[in-house]
Amino acid sequence: MSTAMLITMMLCFALSVSVAVSIGLSAILGIQLANANMLISVKEMFNSINKFPLAAIPFFILAGNLMETGGISKRLIEFSKSIVGGIQGGLPITCVMTCMIFAAVSGSSVATTFAIGAILIPALIKHGYPRPWATSLQATAAELGVIIPPSIPMILFGVSAEVSIGELFIAGFGPGLLIGVALMFFVWAYSKYKGWGKNDGDGRLSFGKATWQAGWALFMPVIVLGGIYGGVFTPTEAAAVAVLYSFIVGTFIHREIKFKDLYPILRKSVISSAVIMFIIANAGLFAFLITRAGVPGAIGQWLEQVLQSPFYFLLGVNAALFVIGMFIETGAAIIVLAPILVPVAIHFGIDPVHFGTIMVVNLALGMITPPFGVNLFAACTVARISLDRIIKDLIPFICVILTCLMVITYVPEISLALRDLVYDK
């Protein structure tokens, strides 16, 4: 049964069937082969999404769309540009820095791509940066949206592996900052090498004026993250607070959200949320069936025999996740693989929170690797460029992320030091 399910799923992927439908069809085939009652599919799909922490996903998506329409992203860009825009290569550094700040609220890399890329990709091109390079930069920097908390994939990992979402969130700061700083250093050095960006400071605001204009936007991460770690509200409640704050600031303070804009914002958010929830439901049914078939236990035993040390286990898992991330959507991969891999990681003495950050960072790479990188498609849509034209410029950015991934994998303190300090472990 399990073999037939996996073959069906991979065949559907090869035929370009959507991820959710591919997983769902293979699960239904598994039910038929097991001669089980088809009502199991309804029950398990409902159970997969009937979890309170998952309510944070549509709220964070809606908050990101409100931030984009309400002028918050534009003000964050001006703030970042006022800090680093005066140096050569300051504009691409601004892109990375703004994505880091935006990620601290939105939780979505695709939302970050559209909100920031719509402004910065044209600006980068105007200042002489090649369109393919600017597109690759934006797609890569937006990946920080799922690493720096709050993060939708971290919520999915926490629910799937029964790990504290609060601990996962705080563990994401170290890896997010490491990748952000590495990207900023790379784009600065590369711009110097190529001679780009000598006029990046043109038209930037003073630091004081930019900070004043972005004050409400900068206060948003303080409220959301401060509320979570201060014990004022849960991550799910924080998502609702982010929506309320974005709406008030965008509508009544910045006055850029009109009531006629609410329907398109809500429609876009509902569609995005429904897609994710449909994937979660189908992946949950798939995971239930392969768990009943004993696949996780068998894979766990095989990994323990073949990869007999934590070093080789993490190396093998990273290699497998990198390939899987190219073809399977991040959320679906986490829901299916986390229950299988986490027990094995614990057997090798690896902290499940550390392992969660490794999985999220690795699978986030899938958002910028062909053929199914969602960030690539989003950035290409904004830049009006075909995917094949950016591959060459994308490779150095992937190498930077891979280097950071190896450091995060084998230096657990990057993920766990702040967690241990806050939770006194």
Stockholm file with secondary structure:
# STOCKHOLM 1.0

chainA/1-425         MSTAMLITMMLCFALSVSVAVSIGLSAILGIQLANANMLISVKEMFNSINKFPLAAIPFFILAGNLMETGGISKRLIEFSKSIVGGIQGGLPITCVMTCMIFAAVSGSSVATTFAIGAILIPALIKHGYPRPWATSLQATAAELGVIIPPSIPMILFGVSAEVSIGELFIAGFGPGLLIGVALMFFVWAYSKYKGWGKNDGDGRLSFGKATWQAGWALFMPVIVLGGIYGGVFTPTEAAAVAVLYSFIVGTFIHREIKFKDLYPILRKSVISSAVIMFIIANAGLFAFLITRAGVPGAIGQWLEQVLQSPFYFLLGVNAALFVIGMFIETGAAIIVLAPILVPVAIHFGIDPVHFGTIMVVNLALGMITPPFGVNLFAACTVARISLDRIIKDLIPFICVILTCLMVITYVPEISLALRDLVYDK
#=GR chainA/1-425 SS CHHHHHHHHHHHHHTTCCHHHHHHHHHHHHHHHTTCCTHHHHHHHHHHHCCGGGGHHHHHHHHHHHHHHTTHHHHHHHHHHHHHTTSTTHHHHHHHHHHHHHHHHHCCHHHHHHHHHHHHHHHHHHTTCCHHHHHHHHHHHGGGGGTSSSCHHHHHHHHHHTCCHHHHHHHTHHHHHHHHHHHHHHHHHHHHHHTCCTTTTTTCCCHHHHHHHTHHHHHHHHHHHHHHHTTSSCHHHHHHHHHHHHHHIIIIISCCCCHHHHHHHHHHHHHHHHHHHHHHHHHHHHHHHHHHTTHHHHHHHHHHHHSCSHHHHHHHHHHHHHHHHHHSCHHHHHHHHHHHHHHHHHHTTCCHHHHHHHHHHHHHHGGGSSSSCHHHHHHHHHHTCCGGGTHHHHHHHHHHHHHHHHHHHHCTHHHHHHHHHHHTC
#=GC SS_cons         CHHHHHHHHHHHHHTTCCHHHHHHHHHHHHHHHTTCCTHHHHHHHHHHHCCGGGGHHHHHHHHHHHHHHTTHHHHHHHHHHHHHTTSTTHHHHHHHHHHHHHHHHHCCHHHHHHHHHHHHHHHHHHTTCCHHHHHHHHHHHGGGGGTSSSCHHHHHHHHHHTCCHHHHHHHTHHHHHHHHHHHHHHHHHHHHHHTCCTTTTTTCCCHHHHHHHTHHHHHHHHHHHHHHHTTSSCHHHHHHHHHHHHHHIIIIISCCCCHHHHHHHHHHHHHHHHHHHHHHHHHHHHHHHHHHTTHHHHHHHHHHHHSCSHHHHHHHHHHHHHHHHHHSCHHHHHHHHHHHHHHHHHHTTCCHHHHHHHHHHHHHHGGGSSSSCHHHHHHHHHHTCCGGGTHHHHHHHHHHHHHHHHHHHHCTHHHHHHHHHHHTC
//
